[in-house]
Amino acid sequence: MIFWGWMLTDIIACDVLIVGGGPAGLSVASHLGDDVHSIVVHQDAEIGLPVRTSGGTWQRDMQALGIPPEMYRVIDQLDFFSDNAEARFAVKDDKMAVMDVTAVYRHLASLSDGKRSELMTGAKFLSCIEQEDGQFLSQIRSRDRGNFNILSRMVIDASGWQCAVLESLGLGQKPQRTGVGIEYEFLRGDFEPNRAVLFVGSSALTGYGWIFPTPDNRLRLGIGVINPDTDLTPRQVMDAFEASGQAARYGIEIPEDYETNAGIIPSEPYDPELVFGNVVRTGDAANFATPTVGEGIRIAVEYGRLLGTEVTAHLGGDDKALGRYEAAARREFQRDYKFGFMVNKRIAGYSPERWDKSVARLGRLSEQEMTALVRSRFNLRTMARTIWLNFKAKVSG
Ligand SMILES: Cc1cc2nc3c(=O)[nH]c(=O)nc-3n(C[C@H](O)[C@H](O)[C@H](O)COP(=O)(O)OP(=O)(O)OC[C@H]3O[C@@H](n4cnc5c(N)ncnc54)[C@H](O)[C@@H]3O)c2cc1C
């Protein structure tokens, strides 16, 4: 529908409109060529706030992406718990890390300094139409400027689970199955500074919980559940977790005062179609996060940067550029995520007793095999060994 009142408002023209100033959108902007004029519209008032994610990642990826080391804490002890089993890993090779999410996102935004990229915070993309000349006219509502339009040659959907651009243009829809998470953030206290905990079972039904120490000496205690696999909200599951007394088993005490973070992530099968003419999706809007644990920040940055480079080539006349981006993502994710999503669906239905068996089995994996599972990397060796351990467990009852 065209709101004719909008047509009378200001029109700002640019080459590329990027919807969403999360890690994906900011990374597209930072890797556009110097002559490309882009506008990032971001509905939140600030970059990186409120925090909607827990920032778990890997040291080697942070190094490869050039994230300053003071913005993440390296983890060398990773402990898994179910109700009656545990698997503890002293990680030597591929160390996890926990980001200061706000600092990292602001750093990603700073990488566009000096470019022809405008960042509009407090500006919500409302809808979009494709004009006869192939350009896109988008309606924006901003706290500072009121209502206005942006005319662009391309639109990038980096709006996360909301898939705002795809929905508006009828090219896709919001995910029907989502991971919904809540986090309490408080001072770390005596919890070991380089240890992280993942827990499953009766205190985190259909999902999992985590305890992550941040670089600024805080702890993030989070629980995520999958909707509609459960009717429970993460808040209800968190309340039950508090009442269960499990926190002490994992080495934490929940104080009376804490900050609360919350977020949503798609939990649907990977769809390789990313390019719709001059509309392209990336990050969570393209369902790039890993299906096993929903880790998506490093991937949003890596593929956002690739998309920025390919969009520049596309605008310069290279008609294969966007296809290269789509093909690179397909090569990277399609097989692993297909298998990972099967695992996701299966484990979402596990009973606490089934989780006990799985965590006990996890404890028999090598550090490298455990890491591959968490990263949703299902090479033949990991799959063969997982099948073998399953078979052995069945045979031995
Ligand atoms: C509870 C939880 C815990 C997580 N834990 C981890 C973790 O430990 N490690 C990890 O790597 N990943 C984690 N993830 C996943 C990770 O947060 C995402 O994969 C990542 O943020 C994707 O980045 P993105 O830029 O695509 O989307 P987002 O980070 O969602 O950014 C999109 C932005 O677009 C804005 N936006 C949406 N609609 C509009 C609109 N209409 N107009 C303007 N702006 C709009 C939103 O406000 C949002 O800030 C977690 C997710 C959740 C929900």
The ligand as an SDF file (V2000), in Angstrom:
LIG
                    3D

 53 58  0  0  0  0  0  0  0  0999 V2000
   19.3300  -14.8350   23.4980 C   0  0  0  0  0  0  0  0  0  0  0  0
   20.3260  -14.9220   22.3880 C   0  0  0  0  0  0  0  0  0  0  0  0
   21.6260  -15.3170   22.6490 C   0  0  0  0  0  0  0  0  0  0  0  0
   22.5510  -15.3800   21.6260 C   0  0  0  0  0  0  0  0  0  0  0  0
   23.8220  -15.7510   21.9310 N   0  0  0  0  0  0  0  0  0  0  0  0
   24.7600  -15.6990   20.9710 C   0  0  0  0  0  0  0  0  0  0  0  0
   26.1210  -15.9810   21.2810 C   0  0  0  0  0  0  0  0  0  0  0  0
   26.4580  -16.2970   22.4160 O   0  0  0  0  0  0  0  0  0  0  0  0
   27.0250  -15.8580   20.2810 N   0  0  0  0  0  0  0  0  0  0  0  0
   26.6810  -15.5230   19.0050 C   0  0  0  0  0  0  0  0  0  0  0  0
   27.5500  -15.4230   18.1420 O   0  0  0  0  0  0  0  0  0  0  0  0
   25.3980  -15.3020   18.6830 N   0  0  0  0  0  0  0  0  0  0  0  0
   24.4370  -15.3690   19.6290 C   0  0  0  0  0  0  0  0  0  0  0  0
   23.1460  -15.1160   19.3040 N   0  0  0  0  0  0  0  0  0  0  0  0
   22.8220  -14.8460   17.8970 C   0  0  0  0  0  0  0  0  0  0  0  0
   23.2860  -13.4630   17.4640 C   0  0  0  0  0  0  0  0  0  0  0  0
   22.8100  -12.5050   18.3530 O   0  0  0  0  0  0  0  0  0  0  0  0
   22.7840  -13.1730   16.0620 C   0  0  0  0  0  0  0  0  0  0  0  0
   23.1080  -14.2330   15.1980 O   0  0  0  0  0  0  0  0  0  0  0  0
   23.3840  -11.8790   15.5240 C   0  0  0  0  0  0  0  0  0  0  0  0
   23.0430  -10.8130   16.3780 O   0  0  0  0  0  0  0  0  0  0  0  0
   22.8800  -11.6150   14.1150 C   0  0  0  0  0  0  0  0  0  0  0  0
   23.2510  -10.3320   13.7170 O   0  0  0  0  0  0  0  0  0  0  0  0
   22.3420   -9.5050   12.6990 P   0  0  0  0  0  0  0  0  0  0  0  0
   23.0350   -8.2060   12.5020 O   0  0  0  0  0  0  0  0  0  0  0  0
   21.9740  -10.3320   11.5630 O   0  0  0  0  0  0  0  0  0  0  0  0
   20.9660   -9.2830   13.4880 O   0  0  0  0  0  0  0  0  0  0  0  0
   20.6730   -8.4720   14.8080 P   0  0  0  0  0  0  0  0  0  0  0  0
   21.8180   -8.5260   15.7350 O   0  0  0  0  0  0  0  0  0  0  0  0
   19.3390   -8.9440   15.2700 O   0  0  0  0  0  0  0  0  0  0  0  0
   20.5640   -6.9740   14.3100 O   0  0  0  0  0  0  0  0  0  0  0  0
   19.4790   -6.5300   13.5580 C   0  0  0  0  0  0  0  0  0  0  0  0
   19.1420   -5.1210   14.0160 C   0  0  0  0  0  0  0  0  0  0  0  0
   18.1680   -4.6070   13.1360 O   0  0  0  0  0  0  0  0  0  0  0  0
   17.3020   -3.7730   13.8670 C   0  0  0  0  0  0  0  0  0  0  0  0
   16.0280   -3.7410   13.1550 N   0  0  0  0  0  0  0  0  0  0  0  0
   15.1010   -4.7160   13.0530 C   0  0  0  0  0  0  0  0  0  0  0  0
   14.0380   -4.2960   12.3410 N   0  0  0  0  0  0  0  0  0  0  0  0
   14.3120   -3.0190   11.9880 C   0  0  0  0  0  0  0  0  0  0  0  0
   13.5850   -2.0390   11.2590 C   0  0  0  0  0  0  0  0  0  0  0  0
   12.3660   -2.2970   10.7640 N   0  0  0  0  0  0  0  0  0  0  0  0
   14.1620   -0.8190   11.0820 N   0  0  0  0  0  0  0  0  0  0  0  0
   15.3980   -0.5520   11.5980 C   0  0  0  0  0  0  0  0  0  0  0  0
   16.1140   -1.4250   12.3130 N   0  0  0  0  0  0  0  0  0  0  0  0
   15.5870   -2.6600   12.4960 C   0  0  0  0  0  0  0  0  0  0  0  0
   17.1730   -4.4770   15.2230 C   0  0  0  0  0  0  0  0  0  0  0  0
   16.8640   -3.5400   16.2340 O   0  0  0  0  0  0  0  0  0  0  0  0
   18.5450   -5.1040   15.4180 C   0  0  0  0  0  0  0  0  0  0  0  0
   19.3720   -4.3610   16.2680 O   0  0  0  0  0  0  0  0  0  0  0  0
   22.1780  -15.0690   20.2990 C   0  0  0  0  0  0  0  0  0  0  0  0
   20.8700  -14.6680   20.0250 C   0  0  0  0  0  0  0  0  0  0  0  0
   19.9480  -14.5910   21.0480 C   0  0  0  0  0  0  0  0  0  0  0  0
   18.5560  -14.1730   20.7430 C   0  0  0  0  0  0  0  0  0  0  0  0
  1  2  1  0
  2  3  1  0
  2 52  2  0
  3  4  2  0
  4  5  1  0
  4 50  1  0
  5  6  2  0
  6  7  1  0
  6 13  1  0
  7  8  2  0
  7  9  1  0
  9 10  1  0
 10 11  2  0
 10 12  1  0
 12 13  2  0
 13 14  1  0
 14 15  1  0
 14 50  1  0
 15 16  1  0
 16 17  1  0
 16 18  1  0
 18 19  1  0
 18 20  1  0
 20 21  1  0
 20 22  1  0
 22 23  1  0
 23 24  1  0
 24 25  2  0
 24 26  1  0
 24 27  1  0
 27 28  1  0
 28 29  2  0
 28 30  1  0
 28 31  1  0
 31 32  1  0
 32 33  1  0
 33 34  1  0
 33 48  1  0
 34 35  1  0
 35 36  1  0
 35 46  1  0
 36 37  1  0
 36 45  1  0
 37 38  2  0
 38 39  1  0
 39 40  1  0
 39 45  2  0
 40 41  1  0
 40 42  2  0
 42 43  1  0
 43 44  2  0
 44 45  1  0
 46 47  1  0
 46 48  1  0
 48 49  1  0
 50 51  2  0
 51 52  1  0
 52 53  1  0
M  END
$$$$
